[in-house]
């Protein structure tokens, strides 16, 4: 090893030693997190949660295999399929949820299309379902992902399709997925 290389190595070693000694003298504080678990007692009837989102009012919405739950900080309120199909979601097995820019929670469910819950008044409406005949709709009901972009367009991903739905224009745009 030449003298020049040895001198550069010693300089690097000294700088590293000073840095590490200063670091060890500084006050390092670890963050503490409060963790609370929720169970059936608070109204959550499933532990299989697919996704959680928080709306602008502070409510936490959960997509589960047992419907959609809204948590207000104390209790859970369930939105499930019921006998009155017009005022309830169409399916309990929920794959994904997303918040829109219009105070709506969009719900992608297994085998039932897309439902909507207005986060302000909790009204449920049915938005998209499978196409029949010449009417427009989803190619199938196997929806696994849903996303609402800044232009309030829904990106809907399914088993073999990707479709953008314009909420303003009530129109679809298809993307061709590459075949295997």
C-alpha positions as CSV (number, residue, x, y, z in Angstrom):
1,X,0.0,0.0,0.0
2,X,1.5,3.4,-1.0
3,X,1.8,6.2,1.5
4,X,-0.8,8.2,-0.4
5,X,-3.5,5.4,-0.3
6,X,-2.7,4.8,3.4
7,X,-3.1,8.6,4.2
8,X,-6.5,8.6,2.4
9,X,-7.7,5.5,4.2
10,X,-6.7,7.0,7.6
11,X,-8.5,10.3,6.8
12,X,-11.7,8.4,5.9
13,X,-11.3,6.3,9.1
14,X,-11.0,9.4,11.3
15,X,-14.0,11.1,9.7
16,X,-16.1,8.0,10.2
17,X,-14.9,7.7,13.8
18,X,-15.8,11.3,14.6
19,X,-19.2,11.0,12.9
20,X,-20.1,7.8,14.8
21,X,-19.0,9.3,18.2
22,X,-21.1,12.4,17.6
23,X,-24.1,10.2,16.6
24,X,-23.8,8.2,19.8
25,X,-23.7,11.3,22.0
26,X,-26.9,12.8,20.4
27,X,-30.3,12.1,22.0
28,X,-32.1,9.5,20.0
29,X,-35.8,9.1,20.8
30,X,-37.8,6.2,19.5
31,X,-41.4,6.9,18.4
32,X,-44.1,5.3,20.5
33,X,-47.2,4.1,18.8
34,X,-50.5,3.4,20.6
35,X,-52.1,0.2,19.3
36,X,-55.7,-0.7,20.0
37,X,-57.4,-3.8,18.7
38,X,-61.1,-4.0,17.9
39,X,-63.3,-7.0,18.1
40,X,-66.9,-8.2,18.0
41,X,-67.7,-6.2,21.1
42,X,-67.2,-2.9,19.2
43,X,-69.3,-4.1,16.3
44,X,-66.7,-5.4,13.9
45,X,-68.0,-8.8,12.9
46,X,-65.0,-9.9,10.8
47,X,-61.2,-9.8,11.0
48,X,-60.7,-10.2,7.3
49,X,-60.2,-6.6,6.2
50,X,-59.3,-5.9,2.5
51,X,-58.8,-2.2,2.7
52,X,-59.2,0.8,5.0
53,X,-59.7,4.5,3.9
54,X,-60.4,7.6,6.0
55,X,-62.9,10.2,4.6
56,X,-62.7,14.0,5.1
57,X,-65.0,13.8,8.1
58,X,-62.6,11.5,10.0
59,X,-64.6,8.3,9.6
60,X,-62.7,5.1,8.7
61,X,-64.3,2.9,6.1
62,X,-63.4,-0.8,5.9
63,X,-63.8,-3.2,3.0
64,X,-64.4,-6.7,4.4
65,X,-65.7,-10.1,3.5
66,X,-68.7,-9.2,5.6
67,X,-69.7,-5.9,4.0
68,X,-68.5,-2.3,4.5
69,X,-68.0,-0.9,8.0
70,X,-67.8,2.7,9.0
71,X,-65.9,3.4,12.2
72,X,-66.6,6.7,14.1
73,X,-63.9,6.4,16.8
74,X,-66.2,4.5,19.1
75,X,-68.3,1.9,17.2
76,X,-68.7,0.3,13.9
77,X,-71.7,0.7,11.6
78,X,-72.2,-2.1,9.1
79,X,-73.4,-1.7,5.5
80,X,-74.5,-5.2,4.3
81,X,-76.7,-6.9,1.7
82,X,-80.2,-7.1,3.0
83,X,-83.7,-8.0,1.8
84,X,-84.3,-4.4,0.7
85,X,-81.8,-4.5,-2.2
86,X,-82.6,-0.9,-3.2
87,X,-81.3,0.6,0.0
88,X,-78.4,-1.8,0.8
89,X,-75.2,-2.8,-0.9
90,X,-75.7,-5.7,-3.3
91,X,-73.0,-8.0,-2.0
92,X,-71.1,-8.5,1.3
93,X,-67.8,-9.8,-0.1
94,X,-66.0,-6.5,-0.8
95,X,-62.7,-6.5,-2.8
96,X,-61.9,-2.8,-2.8
97,X,-63.2,0.7,-1.9
98,X,-62.1,4.1,-2.9
99,X,-63.2,7.7,-2.0
100,X,-64.3,10.0,-4.8
101,X,-64.0,13.8,-5.0
102,X,-67.8,14.0,-4.6
103,X,-68.4,12.7,-1.1
104,X,-69.0,9.2,-2.3
105,X,-67.4,5.9,-1.3
106,X,-67.2,3.6,-4.3
107,X,-67.4,-0.2,-3.5
108,X,-66.2,-3.0,-5.7
109,X,-67.8,-6.2,-4.7
110,X,-67.6,-9.8,-5.7
111,X,-70.2,-10.7,-8.3
112,X,-72.3,-7.5,-7.8
113,X,-70.7,-4.6,-9.6
114,X,-70.1,-1.2,-8.1
115,X,-72.2,0.3,-5.4
116,X,-71.9,3.8,-3.9
117,X,-72.4,5.1,-0.3
118,X,-72.7,8.9,0.1
119,X,-70.4,9.6,3.1
120,X,-72.5,12.6,4.2
121,X,-75.9,11.1,4.3
122,X,-75.1,7.3,4.1
123,X,-77.5,6.7,1.2
124,X,-76.6,3.6,-0.9
125,X,-77.0,3.6,-4.7
126,X,-76.2,1.0,-7.3
127,X,-73.9,2.4,-9.9
128,X,-72.5,-0.2,-12.3
129,X,-73.4,-3.8,-13.1
130,X,-72.8,-6.3,-15.9
131,X,-73.9,-5.3,-19.4
132,X,-76.9,-7.0,-20.8
133,X,-77.7,-7.1,-24.5
134,X,-76.8,-3.7,-26.1
135,X,-76.7,-1.7,-22.9
136,X,-73.3,-0.6,-21.6
137,X,-71.9,-2.0,-18.5
138,X,-69.1,-4.1,-17.1
139,X,-67.9,-7.1,-19.1
140,X,-68.2,-9.3,-15.9
141,X,-68.6,-8.8,-12.2
142,X,-65.2,-10.1,-11.1
143,X,-64.0,-6.6,-9.9
144,X,-60.8,-6.7,-7.9
145,X,-59.7,-3.0,-7.9
146,X,-61.3,0.4,-8.0
147,X,-59.7,3.8,-8.0
148,X,-61.1,7.3,-8.4
149,X,-58.7,9.8,-10.0
150,X,-58.6,13.6,-9.6
151,X,-61.0,14.1,-12.5
152,X,-63.6,11.9,-10.7
153,X,-63.2,9.0,-13.1
154,X,-63.4,5.5,-11.8
155,X,-60.7,3.1,-12.8
156,X,-62.2,-0.4,-12.6
157,X,-60.0,-3.4,-12.8
158,X,-61.4,-6.9,-13.2
159,X,-60.4,-10.4,-13.9
160,X,-59.7,-9.7,-17.6
161,X,-60.5,-6.0,-18.1
162,X,-59.6,-2.5,-17.2
163,X,-62.2,0.1,-17.8
164,X,-62.5,3.9,-17.0
165,X,-65.9,5.1,-16.1
166,X,-66.6,8.9,-16.4
167,X,-69.0,9.9,-13.7
168,X,-69.7,13.2,-15.4
169,X,-70.4,11.8,-18.8
170,X,-71.7,8.3,-17.8
171,X,-69.4,6.7,-20.4
172,X,-66.8,3.9,-20.4
173,X,-63.4,3.8,-21.9
174,X,-61.8,0.4,-22.4
175,X,-58.2,-0.6,-22.2
176,X,-57.0,-3.7,-24.0
177,X,-55.0,-5.9,-21.8
178,X,-52.3,-8.0,-23.3
179,X,-53.2,-11.6,-23.8
180,X,-51.0,-14.3,-22.4
